Amino acid sequence: MRIVMLQARLGRRISEVRMLDRDPLSALNQLTRPAEQDAVDGASVARLRYQQTKIEQAGATS
């Protein structure tokens, strides 16, 4: 059930959601500065990291 909920929220394929790392989010605050309204709301930007198992020449997604 959790996988289906994550698929709906993230827009990723089920196979990608199943391959998520244990701690898949990394903060990107150093790359983007939130607008004043976002800073007040506590919003932040993050990258979702998942494994790539079928592409042999591909680099890491992190």
N, C-alpha and C positions, 0 to 999 in steps of 0.2 A: 504494500500500500504506500509506503514512504517513497518508493521509486517512482510510482505513478504521480504522486504529488510533486516531487522534484522535477519530473519531466514536464509537467504542466507549467510550473513556475519558471523553469530555466529555458525551456524551448529546445532542449537537447534530446538526442535519441536515447532510448532506454539502454542501449549498449554502452553509450558514453556515461550515463548516470551510474551504471553498475561499476564502471572502472574508476570512479572518483577516488582520489587519495583520501586517507583518514582525516587529514586537515587540509581541505582543498582550497581554502581562501587565503589569499595574500593581499595585504593592504597596498594600495597604490597612491597613498596620500602625497608621497614625495614627487609624483609625476603630475598630478593635477591638484589644483587648489580649489576647494569648494567655494561656491558663491556665498555671499553673506547670509542669505536665507537658508541655504543648505547647512551652513555652520551652526545656525541657531537651531535647526531641526535635528542636528546630530547626524546628518547623512554623511556617508563616506563612499569611496570608490574601492572596489576590490576586484581581483582577478580570480577566476575559477580555474583550477588546475586539475587536469585529468590525464590518465595514462594513454599513450599511443602504442598499441601493441602490434599493429599490422603494417606499419610503415617503418622499414628497417633503417633507411637513411635519414629519417627525420630527427631533429634535435629535440631536446626536452621542451615541454610546454610551459615550464615555470619561468 
